[in-house]
Amino acid sequence: MAFVEAPQTLEEVAAVPCQVNGPCLLNVVFGGKTPAVDLRDAEALGYRLAIVPGLLVQCVVGICEEKLAELKAIGRHPAPPKDVTVREMFQRVGAGEWDDLRLRFQPDSPTRKAAE
């Protein structure tokens, strides 16, 4: 797979898949050298994969800074940006997958006693 890094124009973005004999990956960085391109258009141009490596980290850092500034300004826990319960938050990060292990290795677990 050809890793396409920082084409400067939309014409260059379009030209690469035509010149490469094989699949192409487009690296898209917000504010980077690659021009803003709709990922559906990139697919139509022949890109097999597009990555946005900084998207989530940039968003997390930005919202963390906003919420910490809000905490400092109002002096109490600010509302989360999306109404997600604590339980839902843990489920989203895979807590449910650990429940069986936690129960299995709990000192008074029937599952653990049966295995011993």
C-alpha positions as CSV (number, residue, x, y, z in Angstrom):
1,M,0.0,0.0,0.0
2,A,1.4,3.4,-0.9
3,F,1.3,5.8,2.0
4,V,0.4,9.2,0.5
5,E,1.9,12.0,2.7
6,A,1.1,15.7,2.2
7,P,0.0,16.2,-1.4
8,Q,-0.2,20.0,-1.7
9,T,-3.3,20.3,-4.0
10,L,-6.5,18.5,-4.8
11,E,-5.0,17.8,-8.2
12,E,-2.1,16.0,-6.5
13,V,-4.5,14.1,-4.3
14,A,-6.4,12.9,-7.4
15,A,-3.3,12.1,-9.4
16,V,-1.6,9.6,-7.0
17,P,-4.0,6.7,-7.3
18,C,-3.9,7.0,-11.1
19,Q,-0.1,6.7,-11.0
20,V,0.3,4.0,-8.4
21,N,-0.1,0.4,-9.4
22,G,-1.7,-0.8,-6.1
23,P,-3.8,0.5,-3.2
24,C,-3.2,3.9,-1.8
25,L,-3.6,5.3,1.8
26,L,-4.3,9.0,2.3
27,N,-2.9,10.6,5.5
28,V,-5.2,13.4,6.5
29,V,-4.1,15.9,9.2
30,F,-6.3,18.8,10.1
31,G,-4.3,22.0,9.3
32,G,-1.6,19.9,7.6
33,K,-0.3,20.1,4.1
34,T,-2.9,17.8,2.6
35,P,-5.8,19.9,1.4
36,A,-9.2,19.3,3.0
37,V,-10.8,16.5,1.1
38,D,-14.1,14.7,1.7
39,L,-13.2,11.1,2.5
40,R,-16.0,9.9,0.2
41,D,-14.3,11.8,-2.7
42,A,-11.0,10.3,-1.7
43,E,-12.6,6.9,-2.0
44,A,-14.1,7.8,-5.4
45,L,-10.6,8.9,-6.5
46,G,-9.3,5.4,-5.8
47,Y,-7.9,5.6,-2.2
48,R,-8.5,2.3,-0.4
49,L,-7.8,3.8,3.1
50,A,-7.7,7.2,4.6
51,I,-6.4,7.8,8.1
52,V,-6.9,10.8,10.4
53,P,-4.2,10.1,13.0
54,G,-4.6,13.2,15.2
55,L,-8.4,13.5,15.2
56,L,-9.3,11.9,18.5
57,V,-6.2,13.1,20.4
58,Q,-6.7,16.7,19.3
59,C,-10.4,16.6,20.3
60,V,-9.6,15.0,23.7
61,V,-6.9,17.5,24.5
62,G,-9.1,20.4,23.4
63,I,-12.2,19.4,25.4
64,C,-10.0,18.6,28.5
65,E,-8.6,22.1,28.4
66,E,-12.1,23.6,28.0
67,K,-13.5,21.7,30.9
68,L,-10.6,22.4,33.2
69,A,-10.9,26.1,32.4
70,E,-14.6,25.9,33.1
71,L,-13.9,24.1,36.4
72,K,-11.5,26.9,37.4
73,A,-14.0,29.6,36.3
74,I,-17.1,28.2,38.1
75,G,-15.5,26.3,40.9
76,R,-17.5,23.2,40.6
77,H,-17.8,20.1,38.4
78,P,-18.8,21.3,34.9
79,A,-21.4,19.4,32.9
80,P,-19.9,16.8,30.5
81,P,-20.0,17.8,26.8
82,K,-22.3,14.8,26.1
83,D,-24.8,13.4,28.6
84,V,-23.2,10.0,29.3
85,T,-23.7,8.3,32.6
86,V,-20.7,7.0,34.6
87,R,-21.9,3.4,33.8
88,E,-22.2,4.2,30.1
89,M,-18.7,5.7,30.2
90,F,-17.2,2.5,31.7
91,Q,-19.1,0.3,29.3
92,R,-17.7,2.3,26.3
93,V,-14.1,1.7,27.5
94,G,-14.7,-2.0,27.9
95,A,-15.5,-2.4,31.6
96,G,-18.0,-5.1,30.7
97,E,-15.3,-7.3,29.3
98,W,-13.6,-7.3,32.7
99,D,-16.6,-8.2,34.8
100,D,-16.3,-11.9,34.1
101,L,-12.6,-11.8,35.1
102,R,-13.3,-9.8,38.1
103,L,-15.9,-12.2,39.3
104,R,-13.9,-15.2,38.4
105,F,-10.9,-14.2,40.4
106,Q,-12.8,-12.7,43.4
107,P,-11.7,-14.5,46.5
108,D,-15.2,-15.9,47.4
109,S,-16.3,-16.5,43.8
110,P,-18.2,-19.8,43.2
111,T,-16.5,-20.0,39.8
112,R,-13.1,-19.8,41.3
113,K,-13.9,-22.4,44.0
114,A,-15.2,-24.8,41.3
115,A,-12.0,-24.3,39.3
116,E,-9.7,-25.1,42.3
